[in-house]
Amino acid sequence: MRVNGLYGHVAHNDKRSIQLLGGFVLSFQMIAIVSLWAPLAMWDPAHAPFENWTGYLLRWVPLTMIAGAGLFALQFAWHVRTVQKQTGFRFVDNADEPRLCRIIEPLIIAAGLPTPYVAVIDSPARNAFACGIRAQDAVLVFTRGLIDGLDDEELAAVAAHEIAHIKAGDIRLIAATNVCVGTLEWFTHRQFRKVPWYQESLSLILSSFMLPVIVPLYIGFSTLRQQALRGAHLTRLMVSSARELVADAEAVRLTQNPAALVSALRAIDGRSGLGDLSSGQDAMMIDGATDGPTASHPTIAERIAAIVAVTGSMALVAPSRRDTREPSQRPGGFGRRAALVSTEAPTPAAPARHRATAGNGRNWLGLTPATSWGALIACSMIAGIHAQDLTTPAGIARTFDVRVVGRVLNLAVGCQTEGFSATRAALIAGVNPKPNECDDMSQIFKSNGPQAGH
C-alpha cells in the first residue's frame, strides 16, 4: 500500500497494526503445539496434535487462548511498574525539573491531553520514551543526558514526539506488542535451552535407527519455534517503525519546527545507549535498535529523510534557537544559539525483514551448526536404512508415521503406571512382584523399522 507523506502513515498503520498483532496469536499457537505435543501424546492422545487435530482444536486451542489472554492481561496491568523497575526512572515535578516541565506544559495543552507524569533516568545517554496504558496514567520519561544535551526547542521536539505516542494510543499498542514478544521469547528460550552440542546431534542420529520420524519432527518443531520468534521480532519492528514515523509527523505539527526535530535526532544518534535494557524497553525509546534481534526502530537516517521529504528546506535551514540551560551546559551564546545544519545525505537502511532476526545463534531451521550436521547425518542414514520404503507413498507414510511416537509415549506412561501399581500390590500382598509385560516395547520399534510389513 502506498503512503503519501508522513501523515499517510496514520491510516495505513492503524490497519496494518491490527493485522500484524494477529500474527502474535498465530505465533503463540505455533509455540503451544510444539510445547504440548509430547505431554498430550502421553496423557491425552485423543486430543493431541497429529493424533486427533479436531480434538486438539476443540479442547486445547480454547484453553491455550484463555491461558495466553490471562498471562497477557497480568503483564499488561503491571506494565508501568515493570518498566520503572527495569529502567530505574524516578518521578519529578516543577520543583525538581522546572525547565523540563515548562517546556512540556504548552505541548500537553496543545495536544488536548491530561497532564502526564514526568520522570527522569539519571543516565548520560540521550533518550526518552512514553509508557502507560491510558493517557490518564501515562509517563513521559527523559534521560539526564537528553535534558542537558538539547536546547529548549530540540527538547520540545522530543517531548512532542513522545506526547504524540500518548495521544495516538501508541503507548498501549507498544506495551501490548512488547508483552506478546516477551511471552514468545520466554517460551522459545525455554525450549531452546542450552544442552551439550553433541547431545542433540547424537539423539538425532540414534533416532534415525529407532524412530526415524523423530528426525523430521525435531527439525519441523525447531523451524516452527524459530519462525514464530522471527515473525514476532519482525512484527514488532514493523509496528514500532510505523509508529515512530507517525510520532515524528505529529511532533512537527505540534512544534511547527521540523529543523528542531531533525537537529534533536542528530544529537541523539549514537548517544542513546542505556545499557542492558530488555528488547521490550528498548522498543519504547525514541531511538532504539535498528538492526539485529532487538530491532524495533527505523534508522535515524530514514526518519530524517522522511521529515525532509515533506518539509523540505524548513527541516534543514532554521534561525537560532532558544536555550535556557545553565551556562555551563550550553555550547555557546547567551540564551540563543545557531542551529546546526547538516547536508549529509541519509544512508538508506536495509529492509525490515533483513534487519529483524531471531538472534539466538540458530539458523532459519532453528538448528545450531553442530545440530545441523547431526540432522544431515541422520537424514542420510534414514535414506540408506529405509531406501526401499522411501520409494513408495505407503512406505514413506509408514516410515514417518508420527502417530507411532505418540503411541510410544502413551504406552511408556501407561506401562510406568501399571508397573508401579502391580509392584505396589505385590509388595502389600507380601509376594515378589512379577515382571511387567510392558517392559518389552520392541514390537513397536520393529513395526516402524525398515521394510516393515514386507
Buried (B, 14 or more C-beta within 10 A) or exposed (E): EEBEEBBBBBEBBBEBBEEBBEBBEEBBBBBBBBBBBBEBBBEBBEBBBBBBEEBBEEBBEEEBBEEBEEBBEEBBEEBBEBBBEBBEBEEBEEEEBEBBBEBBBEBBEEBEBEBBBBBBBEBEBBBBBBBBBEBEBBBBBBBBBBBBBBBBBBBBBBBBBBBBBBBBBBBBBBBBBBBBBBBBBEBBEEBBEEEEBEEBBBBBBEBBBEBBBBBBBBBBBBBBBBBBBBBBBBBBBBBBBBBBBBBBBBBBBBBEBBBBBBBBBBBBBEBBBBEEBBBBBBBBBBBBBBBEBBBBBBBBBBBBBBBBEBBEEBBBEBEEBBBBBEEEEBEEEEEBBEBBEEEEEBEEBEEBEEBBBBBBEBBEBBBBEBBBBBBEBBBEBBEEBBEEBBEEEEBEEBBBBBBBBBBBBBBBBEBEEBBEEBBEEEEEEEEEEEEBEBEEEEEBBEEBBBEBEE
